[in-house]
Amino acid sequence: MIQEKKEEIIKKKNRNKRGFNQLDRHLYNLFDFLIIRVGFIFFDTFINILSAKLEIIFN
């Protein structure tokens, strides 16, 4: 009886652990996507502003 309870508790812990690992993986993928996307938008904006300023200076 006690052994069965211990095994049941271990199974629940393993199930929770697997769930958190999957959640971490999804969050990592989400943040990775957002960082790349936001970084690209800022970089693109910076290049556009810089090219506009250079165009004003040289023209």
C-alpha positions, 0 to 999 in steps of 0.5 A: 500500500505504501509502496503504491502511494510512493510510486503514484507520487513519483509518477505525478512528479514526473508528469509535472516535470515533463509539463514544465519542461514543455512549457519552458520550451514553448516560452523559450521559442516564443521569446526567441521569436519576439527578440529576433522580430523586435530586434529586426524591426529596431534595426530596420528603423535605425537603418532607415533613420540613418539613411535619411539623415545621411541623405539630408547631409549629402544633398 
